Amino acid sequence: MPSYQQYLQQVKAQVHEVSPSQLQQHPPQLILDVREPDEHQQGIIPGAVPIPRGQLEGRIESLASSPETEMVVYCAAGSRSALAVRTLQQMGYQRVSSLQGGITAWRSAGFPVEQPLVFTAAQRSRYARHIMLPEVGEAGQAKLLKSRVLLVGAGGLGSPAGYYLAAAGVGTLGIVDDDVVDESNLQRQILHNTTRVGRPKVESARQTLSELNPDVQVITHRTRLQRDNAIEILRGYDVIIDGADNFPTRYLLSDASLLLRIPVVHASIDSSPRFCRGKVRAIAVCILSRRRQTWLRRATKRESSECCPVSSVCCKRRKRSRSCSEWARRCRDGWSSTKRCRRSFETCCCVGPRTVGCAVIRVVPSSLSITRRSAQAKPCKPHSFCNFGHSFTKKTRANRIS
């Protein structure tokens, strides 16, 4: 019977190995770290997926469903990775390589190493249901703990959103609200209770969320979102939850999130004499490439007399029909719209919260598809030149960011 060293030499002779410089120059589709969890504290290769050697066979299919997936496996010095590559080859994966010398050789070559988030025993127990999901895992939970979410409003919409975000392990939650807890709030605003009536909502929310999850850092802003403080408050957050109860604040939030390129999750209640309906929309800001930005800027300068400054949509041709010119004039006078023009450039504005109704924005390659659903907006007939339909609603410009 061969010894371990003899068997290891036989395995290394049968598997393909790559050097750290080759891995740096030609990164594969998937990099696997087969070390144990306590070894990850020393750092991992950027982009690597940590899978302990004992769990490799059971989890590899969720990461590489195709046998043609190109992978590089590494460990501390290259021994366990060679054995792991041999196992993957027996399972049908052919484009698998082992990192020669492991992460020790990678670090000696001067290549970057990431310091991952190390979960404590309490955190592993709390987030066990997330970590066991292949779609989340330790990497996804670490992203949640590093993320920052701002709640605009700690009322009927902000309360359940903040409660579940804190339970999920979102690391930083900001709360903007200038109101105090009232007894009439308690039947729906679950962040507050009877003993906190009369206290500021942001303080009551911070106490509830801190007791629910000590890992969450709660930042309070006891103020009203205004034109002079919106940019300062919103800067630094990854996602904004729009739980405001008035349209001026929603318009202001739309402008500020567009300037800072932060996605917004927008929710509201559509009431009618017979029933109420809840609506939730995720609104993504479309960031154009540098080439398209230059193209759009030149077109905007060329068509400055006809361009709509609100929707940032400019037609290519200089001649416009009367209806299109009329629409541009209305936009300059304070109207807002949601529309898509086949002969226009991509729009680069977040138009959803600027309207009374709701807008669904779907970002696809080289286009921005927007669907309008609103019973309060008055639709206009599509004209023949641009061949798009649009609807609009009038609003004030007092709380807008220009």
C-alpha positions as CSV (number, residue, x, y, z in Angstrom):
1,M,0.0,0.0,0.0
2,P,1.5,3.4,-1.0
3,S,2.1,6.0,1.7
4,Y,0.2,9.3,1.8
5,Q,3.1,11.2,0.1
6,Q,3.4,8.6,-2.6
7,Y,-0.4,8.8,-3.3
8,L,-0.3,12.6,-3.3
9,Q,2.5,12.5,-5.9
10,Q,0.5,10.2,-8.0
11,V,-2.5,12.5,-7.8
12,K,-0.5,15.6,-8.6
13,A,0.9,13.9,-11.7
14,Q,-2.7,13.3,-12.9
15,V,-4.1,16.8,-12.3
16,H,-3.4,20.1,-14.0
17,E,-1.8,22.8,-11.9
18,V,-1.5,26.6,-12.5
19,S,0.9,29.1,-11.0
20,P,-0.3,32.2,-9.1
21,S,0.8,34.5,-12.1
22,Q,-1.3,32.4,-14.5
23,L,-4.3,32.6,-12.2
24,Q,-3.9,36.4,-11.9
25,Q,-3.6,36.9,-15.7
26,H,-6.3,34.4,-16.7
27,P,-9.0,34.2,-14.0
28,P,-11.4,31.3,-14.4
29,Q,-15.2,31.2,-14.1
30,L,-15.0,29.9,-10.5
31,I,-12.3,29.9,-7.8
32,L,-12.9,27.5,-4.9
33,D,-11.2,27.7,-1.5
34,V,-11.3,24.2,0.1
35,R,-9.7,25.1,3.4
36,E,-11.5,24.9,6.7
37,P,-13.6,27.9,8.0
38,D,-11.1,28.8,10.7
39,E,-8.3,29.1,8.0
40,H,-10.3,31.8,6.2
41,Q,-9.4,34.3,8.8
42,Q,-5.9,34.5,7.2
43,G,-7.5,35.8,4.0
44,I,-8.9,34.5,0.8
45,I,-8.2,35.2,-2.9
46,P,-10.6,37.9,-4.2
47,G,-13.7,36.4,-5.7
48,A,-13.1,32.9,-4.3
49,V,-16.0,30.8,-2.9
50,P,-15.1,29.1,0.4
51,I,-16.2,25.5,0.5
52,P,-14.7,23.1,3.1
53,R,-13.2,20.0,1.6
54,G,-15.7,17.8,3.3
55,Q,-18.6,19.6,1.7
56,L,-17.3,19.9,-1.8
57,E,-19.1,16.9,-3.3
58,G,-22.5,18.1,-1.9
59,R,-22.3,21.8,-2.8
60,I,-20.4,21.8,-6.2
61,E,-23.6,21.3,-8.3
62,S,-25.2,24.5,-6.9
63,L,-22.1,26.5,-8.1
64,A,-21.2,24.7,-11.3
65,S,-24.1,23.0,-13.0
66,S,-22.2,22.5,-16.3
67,P,-19.3,20.0,-16.5
68,E,-17.5,22.5,-18.8
69,T,-17.2,25.1,-16.1
70,E,-13.6,26.3,-15.7
71,M,-12.5,26.2,-12.1
72,V,-9.3,26.6,-10.0
73,V,-9.1,25.0,-6.6
74,Y,-6.7,26.1,-3.9
75,C,-5.9,25.4,-0.3
76,A,-3.0,26.4,2.0
77,A,-0.1,24.7,0.2
78,G,-1.6,22.8,-2.7
79,S,-2.1,19.3,-1.3
80,R,-5.8,19.3,-0.4
81,S,-6.6,21.2,-3.6
82,A,-5.0,18.5,-5.7
83,L,-7.1,15.8,-4.0
84,A,-10.2,18.0,-4.5
85,V,-9.4,18.4,-8.2
86,R,-9.1,14.6,-8.5
87,T,-12.5,14.2,-6.9
88,L,-14.1,16.8,-9.3
89,Q,-12.6,15.0,-12.3
90,Q,-14.2,11.7,-11.2
91,M,-17.5,13.6,-10.9
92,G,-17.3,14.7,-14.6
93,Y,-15.7,18.1,-14.3
94,Q,-12.8,18.2,-16.8
95,R,-11.7,21.9,-16.8
96,V,-10.4,21.9,-13.2
97,S,-7.0,23.0,-12.1
98,S,-5.1,23.2,-8.8
99,L,-3.2,26.3,-7.6
100,Q,0.4,25.4,-7.3
101,G,1.6,26.2,-3.8
102,G,-1.8,27.3,-2.6
103,I,-2.6,30.7,-1.1
104,T,0.9,30.7,0.5
105,A,2.5,31.0,-3.0
106,W,-0.2,33.5,-4.0
107,R,0.6,35.7,-1.0
108,S,4.3,35.4,-1.6
109,A,3.9,36.6,-5.2
110,G,2.5,39.8,-3.8
111,F,-1.1,39.4,-5.2
112,P,-4.0,40.8,-3.2
113,V,-5.8,38.9,-0.4
114,E,-9.2,39.8,1.0
115,Q,-10.0,39.6,4.7
116,P,-13.4,37.9,4.9
117,L,-16.0,38.5,7.6
118,V,-15.6,35.9,10.2
119,F,-18.9,34.8,11.8
120,T,-19.0,34.2,15.6
121,A,-20.7,31.2,17.0
122,A,-23.8,33.3,17.9
123,Q,-24.0,34.7,14.4
124,R,-23.8,31.3,12.9
125,S,-26.6,30.2,15.1
126,R,-28.8,33.3,14.3
127,Y,-28.3,33.2,10.6
128,A,-28.2,29.4,10.2
129,R,-31.3,29.3,8.0
130,H,-29.7,31.9,5.6
131,I,-26.3,30.2,5.5
132,M,-27.8,26.8,4.6
133,L,-29.4,28.3,1.5
134,P,-27.2,27.9,-1.6
135,E,-28.5,31.2,-3.0
136,V,-27.3,33.0,0.2
137,G,-24.6,31.1,2.1
138,E,-21.9,32.7,4.1
139,A,-20.9,35.1,1.3
140,G,-24.5,36.4,1.0
141,Q,-24.9,36.8,4.7
142,A,-21.6,38.7,4.9
143,K,-22.9,41.1,2.2
144,L,-26.0,41.7,4.2
145,L,-24.0,42.5,7.3
146,K,-21.9,45.0,5.3
147,S,-24.9,46.6,3.6
148,R,-26.5,50.0,4.4
149,V,-30.2,50.7,4.0
150,L,-32.0,54.0,4.7
151,L,-35.7,54.0,5.8
152,V,-37.5,57.2,5.0
153,G,-40.3,57.1,7.5
154,A,-40.8,54.9,10.6
155,G,-44.6,54.5,10.2
156,G,-46.9,52.0,8.6
157,L,-44.4,51.2,5.7
158,G,-41.1,51.8,7.4
159,S,-41.9,49.7,10.5
160,P,-42.4,46.3,8.9
161,A,-39.6,46.9,6.4
162,G,-37.1,47.9,9.2
163,Y,-38.2,45.0,11.4
164,Y,-37.5,42.4,8.7
165,L,-34.3,44.0,7.5
166,A,-32.9,43.9,11.0
167,A,-34.0,40.3,11.5
168,A,-32.3,39.4,8.2
169,G,-29.0,40.9,9.4
170,V,-28.7,44.1,7.4
171,G,-25.7,45.7,9.1
172,T,-26.6,49.4,9.1
173,L,-30.1,50.8,9.1
174,G,-30.8,54.6,8.8
175,I,-34.1,56.0,9.9
176,V,-35.5,59.4,8.9
177,D,-38.6,60.7,10.7
178,D,-39.4,63.8,12.7
179,D,-42.7,62.6,14.2
180,V,-43.5,61.2,17.7
181,V,-45.3,58.0,18.6
182,D,-49.1,58.5,18.9
183,E,-51.6,56.0,20.3
184,S,-53.3,55.8,16.9
185,N,-50.1,54.5,15.4
186,L,-49.9,51.3,17.4
187,Q,-52.4,49.2,15.4
188,R,-50.1,49.1,12.4
189,Q,-46.6,50.6,13.3
190,I,-45.0,47.5,14.9
191,L,-41.8,49.2,15.9
192,H,-43.5,51.1,18.7
193,N,-45.5,50.2,21.8
194,T,-47.8,51.7,24.4
195,T,-44.9,52.7,26.8
196,R,-43.3,54.8,24.1
197,V,-46.3,57.1,23.3
198,G,-45.0,60.6,23.0
199,R,-41.4,59.6,22.3
200,P,-39.7,60.3,19.0
201,K,-40.3,57.5,16.5
202,V,-36.6,57.2,15.5
203,E,-35.7,56.6,19.2
204,S,-38.4,54.0,19.6
205,A,-37.4,52.3,16.4
206,R,-33.8,52.2,17.4
207,Q,-34.6,50.5,20.7
208,T,-36.8,47.9,19.1
209,L,-34.3,47.0,16.3
210,S,-31.4,46.9,18.7
211,E,-33.2,44.5,21.0
212,L,-34.2,42.4,18.0
213,N,-30.7,42.1,16.5
214,P,-27.6,43.5,18.3
215,D,-25.6,43.1,15.1
216,V,-27.5,46.0,13.5
217,Q,-26.3,49.5,13.8
218,V,-29.2,52.0,13.8
219,I,-28.5,55.6,12.7
220,T,-31.3,58.0,13.5
221,H,-32.1,61.2,11.7
222,R,-34.8,63.1,13.7
223,T,-35.5,65.6,11.0
224,R,-37.8,66.0,8.0
225,L,-36.2,65.3,4.6
226,Q,-35.8,68.7,3.0
227,R,-34.1,70.1,0.0
228,D,-31.1,71.4,2.0
229,N,-30.4,68.1,3.8
230,A,-31.5,65.3,1.4
231,I,-28.1,64.8,-0.3
232,E,-26.2,64.7,3.0
233,I,-28.6,62.2,4.6
234,L,-28.9,59.8,1.6
235,R,-25.2,59.7,0.7
236,G,-23.4,56.5,1.7
237,Y,-26.4,54.2,1.7
238,D,-26.8,51.2,-0.7
239,V,-30.7,51.1,-1.0
240,I,-33.4,53.5,0.1
241,I,-36.8,52.4,1.3
242,D,-39.4,55.1,0.5
243,G,-42.0,55.0,3.2
244,A,-43.0,58.6,3.0
245,D,-46.6,59.7,3.4
246,N,-46.6,62.8,1.1
247,F,-45.8,63.5,-2.5
248,P,-43.4,66.4,-2.0
249,T,-41.1,64.1,0.0
250,R,-41.3,61.4,-2.6
251,Y,-40.5,63.9,-5.4
252,L,-37.5,65.1,-3.4
253,L,-36.4,61.6,-2.7
254,S,-36.6,60.8,-6.5
255,D,-34.3,63.7,-7.4
256,A,-31.8,63.0,-4.6
257,S,-31.5,59.3,-5.4
258,L,-31.0,60.1,-9.1
259,L,-28.2,62.4,-8.3
260,L,-26.5,59.9,-6.0
261,R,-27.3,56.8,-8.2
262,I,-29.0,54.9,-5.4
263,P,-31.9,52.5,-6.1
264,V,-35.2,53.1,-4.4
265,V,-37.9,50.7,-3.2
266,H,-41.2,52.5,-3.3
267,A,-44.5,51.5,-1.7
268,S,-47.9,53.1,-1.2
269,I,-51.5,52.4,-0.6
270,D,-54.0,53.0,-3.5
271,S,-57.3,53.7,-1.8
272,S,-60.8,53.7,-3.3
273,P,-64.3,54.0,-2.0
274,R,-64.7,50.2,-1.9
275,F,-61.2,48.8,-1.1
276,C,-57.5,49.5,-0.6
277,R,-54.7,48.0,-2.6
278,G,-51.0,48.0,-1.7
279,K,-48.3,48.5,-4.3
280,V,-44.6,48.0,-4.1
281,R,-42.1,49.0,-6.9
282,A,-38.3,48.6,-7.0
283,I,-37.0,51.5,-9.1
284,A,-33.4,51.2,-10.5
285,V,-31.4,54.2,-11.8
286,C,-30.2,53.6,-15.3
287,I,-26.5,54.5,-15.4
288,L,-25.4,55.1,-19.0
289,S,-21.9,54.3,-20.3
290,R,-19.5,57.1,-20.9
291,R,-19.9,56.9,-24.6
292,R,-23.7,57.1,-24.4
293,Q,-23.5,60.0,-21.9
294,T,-21.4,62.0,-24.4
295,W,-23.9,61.1,-27.1
296,L,-26.8,62.2,-25.0
297,R,-25.1,65.4,-23.9
298,R,-24.4,66.4,-27.5
299,A,-27.9,65.6,-28.6
300,T,-29.3,67.6,-25.6
301,K,-27.2,70.6,-26.5
302,R,-28.3,70.4,-30.1
303,E,-32.0,70.1,-29.2
304,S,-31.9,72.4,-26.1
305,S,-35.0,74.4,-27.3
306,E,-37.1,71.2,-27.6
307,C,-35.7,68.9,-25.0
308,C,-37.7,67.9,-22.0
309,P,-35.6,68.6,-18.8
310,V,-37.7,66.4,-16.6
311,S,-37.7,63.1,-18.4
312,S,-34.3,63.7,-20.2
313,V,-35.6,62.2,-23.4
314,C,-34.5,63.8,-26.7
315,C,-35.6,62.9,-30.2
316,K,-32.9,62.6,-32.9
317,R,-34.6,64.7,-35.5
318,R,-34.7,68.5,-35.2
319,K,-38.2,68.8,-36.7
320,R,-41.0,68.0,-34.3
321,S,-44.7,67.9,-34.6
322,R,-46.8,70.4,-32.7
323,S,-47.8,67.8,-30.1
324,C,-44.1,66.9,-29.3
325,S,-43.2,70.6,-28.9
326,E,-46.2,71.1,-26.7
327,W,-45.2,68.2,-24.6
328,A,-41.6,69.6,-24.1
329,R,-43.2,72.9,-23.0
330,R,-45.3,71.2,-20.5
331,C,-42.3,69.3,-19.1
332,R,-40.5,72.6,-18.6
333,D,-43.5,74.1,-16.8
334,G,-43.5,71.4,-14.2
335,W,-45.2,68.3,-15.6
336,S,-43.7,64.8,-15.2
337,S,-44.2,61.7,-17.3
338,T,-43.3,58.1,-17.7
339,K,-42.8,57.1,-21.3
340,R,-40.6,55.2,-23.8
341,C,-39.8,56.5,-27.3
342,R,-38.6,54.2,-30.0
343,R,-36.6,57.1,-31.6
344,S,-35.2,58.5,-28.5
345,F,-32.1,58.0,-26.4
346,E,-32.2,56.1,-23.2
347,T,-33.6,58.0,-20.3
348,C,-31.3,58.6,-17.4
349,C,-33.8,59.6,-14.7
350,C,-35.7,57.8,-12.0
351,V,-39.2,58.7,-13.0
352,G,-41.3,56.5,-10.8
353,P,-41.8,58.5,-7.6
354,R,-42.3,61.7,-9.5
355,T,-45.7,60.7,-10.6
356,V,-49.0,60.2,-8.8
357,G,-49.3,56.7,-10.0
358,C,-46.8,53.8,-10.1
359,A,-44.2,53.1,-12.7
360,V,-42.5,49.7,-13.3
361,I,-39.0,50.1,-14.8
362,R,-37.4,47.1,-16.4
363,V,-33.7,47.7,-17.5
364,V,-32.8,45.7,-20.6
365,P,-29.7,46.1,-22.9
366,S,-29.8,49.4,-24.7
367,S,-33.3,50.3,-23.6
368,L,-35.3,51.3,-20.6
369,S,-38.8,49.8,-20.7
370,I,-41.3,51.6,-18.5
371,T,-44.9,50.5,-17.9
372,R,-47.4,52.9,-16.6
373,R,-50.3,51.9,-14.3
374,S,-52.3,54.7,-12.7
375,A,-55.9,55.5,-12.4
376,Q,-55.3,59.1,-11.3
377,A,-53.2,60.1,-14.4
378,K,-54.8,61.4,-17.5
379,P,-53.4,59.5,-20.6
380,C,-52.7,61.4,-23.8
381,K,-53.1,60.0,-27.3
382,P,-49.8,58.8,-28.9
383,H,-48.8,61.1,-31.7
384,S,-47.4,59.8,-35.0
385,F,-43.9,61.2,-34.9
386,C,-42.3,59.6,-31.9
387,N,-44.9,56.8,-31.7
388,F,-45.1,56.4,-28.0
389,G,-47.9,56.8,-25.5
390,H,-47.5,58.9,-22.3
391,S,-49.4,60.0,-19.3
392,F,-48.6,62.8,-16.9
393,T,-49.8,64.6,-13.8
394,K,-49.1,68.2,-12.7
395,K,-47.2,68.9,-9.5
396,T,-45.3,71.7,-7.8
397,R,-41.6,72.3,-8.0
398,A,-41.2,73.9,-4.6
399,N,-39.4,70.8,-3.0
400,R,-37.4,69.8,-6.1
401,I,-33.6,69.5,-6.4
402,S,-32.6,71.3,-9.6
